[in-house]
Amino acid sequence: MQSDSFHAPPVSLSDAARERLRSLGARVTQPRVQVLACLMGSEHPLTHQAVLEHMAVASEPVDRVTVYRILDWLVEQHLAYKHAGDDRVFRFSLTEHVEAEAQAHRQHGHFECVCCHRTYCLDGPAAPVADMVPETSVPAGFAVEHVELTLKGRCPQCH
């Protein structure tokens, strides 16, 4: 797995994370601010381990279980998106709060590099991922609630 170098988040990221939590009416704790700021400052989805490593460098370490709970809480609040890679490791990325309110956790596709295992969000005007599943492929009585689409190949750095 490729490791990103981490730096302390700029004060503005921490302030933005704190403000976003306040706007939800949520309890603002330092660990929540740190985890949200970490996701806000990342261009790529991060594993739980990557978040822990970032926090160890950027601030006081936080218990790994606490970080898991915060990441799951951020997903429940529609501030983060949780995606499982082929390696069965969850990766978390920031979901813009305005989009989350409007779309209640917008689904989108991902591209996973088979060499470096980085995951990239696929954005664009494509139809929602759930619309790509033919209704005839779902047995009677079943209701599709969530679809994950992951394209696999080599990223520009590994190509």
N, C-alpha and C positions, 0 to 999 in steps of 0.2 A: 504494500500500500504506500502510495506517495505521501510524504509528510509535507505540509505547508509550514513555512516559518511564521511564527505568531509574534505579534507585538501588542503592547498595551493599547486598548481601544482609545481613540481620541476622546477627549472630554465630551465633544459634541455627540458622539455615538451613545455614550452613557446617558447624557442628558436626553437625547431623543428616545432612548429605550425607557427611561424613567417616565417621560411625558406620555409615551404610548401606553404604558401600564396604568398611569393615572387616568387617561382618557377612557379606559375600560371600566374604571371604578374598582380596579383590582388592588389588592394589597401590594405595595411596592416594597420589595425586600432587595437587599444588595445582591444575593445570588440570582434572583429573577432578572434584575437589571444587567448583571454580568452575562448571563446566558443569552438574553435577547440582544444585547449589544454585540456579542460574538456573532450571532446569526446575521445581524444587520451589517456587520463589517465584512462578511464573507461573500465572495463572488460565486462560490460553489457550495452545494450541499455538504454538510459536515456530519461525521459520525459522532456518537457519544464520546468516544475516545478523543477525537480531535477537539471537541468542546472542552473536555477536561484538560487537555494539554494547553489549550489557549488560556484557560483560566489559571492554570498553574504559573504561567509566564506573566500574565497581565495583572493578576491580583492575588488575593489570598485564595488558597485552594478550597474547593467546596467538595463535600462528600459525593462520591459517584452516584449513590442512590438518590440524593437530592437533585443532582443534575438530571438523572432519568426522569424524575417526577416533574421537574420544571419543563423539560422538553415535551413530555406528554401533555402537560397543562397548556403549554403554548399551542400545541396542536388543537386541543379542545377549544381554545379561545380563538381559533382560526388565525393565529399570528404566525404559525409555522406549518409546514407540510412535512409529512413523514413518508419516506419511500424506502422500500427494501430492495437491496441490490442482489445480484446473483450469489454473492457471498453470504447472503442472509443477514447482513448487517444493515441496520436502519441508518438512513441519512436524513438530516433535517435541513430544511431551507426556509427562509423567511417568506411569508405570504404577505403581500401588502395589505394592510388593514382595511383600506377602502375597498379593495377587490374582494376581500374575505366577507365583508358585510354585504356587498352587492351580490356575490355569487355563492356565499356559504361554502367556502373551501373549494375554489376552482380546481378542477382536475386538469392536468397537463401531462404531456409526455416527457420522457427523459432519454438521454443518450449516455450509455455507459461504455467507457473505453475498456477494451478487453486486455490492454497492456498495463496501463497505470491505474485502472479502476476508478478514475475520476468520473463523477456523474455531473452531467450538464442538463439544465432545464431547457426544454424545447418550448419556446414561446412563438406566438404567431396567431394569425387569424383562422387557424384550423378549427374544425368542429370540436365540441367537447369529446373527450376520449370515450365516454360512455355511448355516444352516438355511433361509434365505430363498430359496436358489437351488434351483429344482426339479431333481431328478436327471435328468429327461428332457431338460433343456437342455444337459447335458454329454455329449459324444460317448463312445461305448464306448471303454474303454481310458484315458480321462482321469480324473484324480483331483483334485478341488478341494482346495487346501491353504489358500487365503487368499482372502477376499472383502472388498472395500472398498465401503462404502455411504456416499454423500455426498448429502445433501439440499441443494438450492440455493434461495435466496430472499433476503429482506431481514431483517436482524436488527432488534430493537426500536429501536436507535438510528438506523437508516437508513430504517425503515418510515415 
